Amino acid sequence: MTPAMAFPASVAHTMRNCLRFSGRSPPAECWWFLLLVCLASSAAGLAIGFIGLANGAATVREALAPAWALLTVNLLSSASVLLPASLRVRRLHDAGQSGWWSLLFLLPVAGDILALALNFWRGTDGPNRFGPAPGSGRARPGRSPKPGDDG
C-alpha cells in the first residue's frame, strides 16, 4: 500500500486487509475509506429521499428530511464506527503506538474526535517495531506479529 494509491485500489486494499491487525497503514488509506463511507451514506440518503417522493411527500424538502438526518448521523459517526477496527490499529502502528489504544475510540464524542485526529497523525519515518513504512515495498502480506508486539 503506497501513500499515493488511488481510490479504488486503496479501498480494495482496505477490504482485503479488514482482518489483518499487524503491519501499518498510511493516512491516505483512512481518508479514501472515509470517502467511500461518505459516498455510501449520501447514496443511502438520496435513496430514502426518492422513496419519500414516490410515497407521496408533498415537497422535495419534506421527502428529504429523514434523509438529511440519516446523512448527518452517518457522516458524524463514520470516523469512529464505520472504519474497520483493523485499519485503525494499523494506523496506530504507523504512528508507533500500540493497537490497544484503539479502545479509546469507543468513548462517546472523545472517541470520534480521536478517530478523526488519527487520520492526521503522521506515521514514523522508516521501519518501526510494527514493520516497514507503508509503501516501502518490503512488507510481507499476512505477516504474523513478532512475540512481544502488543498491538
Buried (B, 14 or more C-beta within 10 A) or exposed (E): BBBEBEBEEBBEBBEEBEEBBBBBBBBBBBBBBBBBBBEEBBEBBEEBBBEBBEEEBEEEEEBBBBBEEBBEEBBEBBBBBBBBBBBBBBBBBBBEBBBEBBEBBEEEEEBBEBBBEBBEBEBBEEEBBBBBBBBEEEBEEEEEBEEEBEB
